[in-house]
C-alpha cells in the first residue's frame, strides 16, 4: 500500500486490434501526419449568440487555444485554421477546436489534462465552452458500493444473529479489497495497460467474493462450536473443510479471469489481471487473517449485546446515506451509532445480551423441506427452471457489440453537453468522424485519391467528405500520403454508422486494387468495429478454455463425470440468461435506459467473473453434499441434507452480492452500470433457479450415477480434496459424536 501510494497509478484505456485496417490507418497518420489526428482525443466546443466570427469572440477563443496548445501532449486544430475550416457550424454560432493527444499520454495523464482544461475555460463570460472527449472527463469514484455494505450488515445480522459474526466477513473482505484494488492494482498499472474502471470491477467482485469466502468459513466454524467442538479445533476443522472449498473456488475465479490473457490484447488482459489480483488478495485475506481473528474472538463470536446490535443498524443507515450521496443521512446514522456505543457503557438495558436464537434440527428447516419437495417432482422443476433460463437467453441472439458514445454520459456533464452541442451545430456524425488514411507510390496516384473521395461522397450514410489533405502541403504532387475526413450521418454508436463503415470499405477496395495505393479507413468508430470483430473471433477460444479447465477441476474434486457436466451446463445457462436481460435493458432500451451497443469486452469479462463466482456456490453446495454422501452412502438424502446445511449461507451470500453488484446500477457510468446489472442478475439466477431448483432436481434423477467415474479415469486423474480428510478424526478427538439422522420413509425407495 505504501509503495502504491508513492508511485501512484498510471491507467490507460487505449485499445487497438492487431493487424486491422484501422490500426494500419493510425500507423499511416502517425508516420506522415504527427499531431494531425489521433484515435483518442476530444474537442473544445464553443457557442456564442453573436457568432463565432465576432472579433471579440474570435479573439477570446484564440487566446484560449494558445493557452491549451502549451499543455504537453496536446495538439490543437483551430476552427480558424485552414485544416479546421469545417469546424464552424453553418449558422456560425457553434464551433469546435480539435484536441489530439500524443501516443504517450495515458489515461491518468489525460484526466490531468482535463483538469487543466477546466481551469483554462473556468471563466469565459458570455462565451460558452464545453470540453468534449471521454479521455478528458473527470472520473468520479463510485460510492454505491457502500449501499451493498449497508445491506450486508443487515442481512448478516438477520441471518446469524451475531454482530461479530457479521463484522468478521465484512472486515476481512474490505481488507482484501483495499490492499488488492488500491495497492496491487495500482502497481500493475505501471507495467500493464489497465483502464481506470478496472479497479471498480475488482471492487465489485472482490467485495462480493470476499464476504462469501469469509462467510462460509465463519458459518462452518460456528456450526462446529454449536456441536460442542473446542474453538481451536473448530477453526482447524473449518479451514480443513470450508477453507479448502474457499481456496478452490477462489483459484477457479482467478484462473477464469487470467484466461483473458489468451485474447492477446493488452486492454483486455489488463482488466483480467486487475480483477484477478483483487480476488487473489481477498482469498489470501480469508485464509490467513480470518482464522487469526477467529482465534482471538473464540466464544465471543456468539455474544451480541443490544448496544452492538443497535449501533450496527445505525452504521448501516449511515453507509446507506453515504452510498446515496446523502450527507445528512450519513451523519445521522454515524452520530447515533456513536451515541449508542457511549450510552451502552452505562445504560443497563443496552449492556444486556441479545437472546440466542433457538436452532432448528437440520431436517426441520425450510431448506430441507424445499429440497424434498423438488425431489418429489424433479422433472417439473428441471423443465420449468430450464425453460425460464432459455427464455431469458433469447435476446442474446440480437446482441450487437460495439462501444457506446459520449451521448450516454450524464446530461449535466460537460462531456455530454459538448457532444450535444456538436450534434446540434453540425450533425450527429461529427461526434465520430472517420479518417481515410492513404499512402501513395507516385504523383500519378493523386487521381486515385480523388476517386476515393468521390466514392466516399457517393456512399449512402455519408453526410460530408473533406478535401484530401496531403502530408506535403506546399507541394501536394510530392506528397507520400493523404488524409480525407469523412463525416457519417449517424451517431458513433448507431447501427447505421457501422453499416456505413462497411459500405465505405467495400467501395474503396476495387478502386485501390492493382494500384500502388494503400487506403485504410480509420477513426474511433472503425477501430471499435475492428476491435469488436477481433474479440468476437477470440471469444470461442476463451469460453472453451475456461469451460474445459473448470470441467477438469470439478472432476478432480468430486470424482465424477456427470457432476462437472451438469455444473458447466447450468452455469452457462445462468450466464447467458443474464446476458439476455442485459441486452434487453442496455441495448434494446428496457427500463427507460437509452439503448446502445454492448461494449465488446463485457461478455468476456462477465463470463469470467460470473463463471468463477457461480463455481463458488457449486463447490460450497456440492462439497457438502459429497461430504454427506461419503458419510452415509445415501444419494438422495445427502442432497437434501447438503442443501439444508448450506442454503441459509448461500442465500445470504447471494443476497449480499446481488445488492453489492446491483447498487452500481445507480452510477452514471454506463459500463459500470452494465457490469453491475449483469453480475447481479447472474448471481440471482444462479443462487435461485440453479442451486435451489435445477441442482436438487438433476441430482435426484441421477441418484448414485452422480458420483460415477470410470476406474481408468480415477486412476490417472489427480485428486483435489475440498471436503477435508480429517474432519471425523478432529470431531472424535473433541468428543463429538457424528450423528446420522434417520432416513425418512419416503426416501428409502427412489421417488418417482
PyMOL commands that set and color helices and strands:
alter all, ss='L'
color gray80, all
select helices_A, chain A and resi 2-7+21-32+55-69+85-87+107-120+134-136+145-160+163-188+198-226+231-263+266-302+306-323+327-343+348-351+362-364+366-376+378-398+406-408+414-425+428-432+443-458+476-478+495-512+524-558+562-587+590-592+602-632+637-666+670-707+711-716+727-733+745-747
alter helices_A, ss='H'
color red, helices_A
select strands_A, chain A and resi 41-47+74-77+94-101+128-132+434-439+462-465+469-470+481-488+518-522
alter strands_A, ss='S'
color yellow, strands_A
deselect
rebuild
show_as cartoon
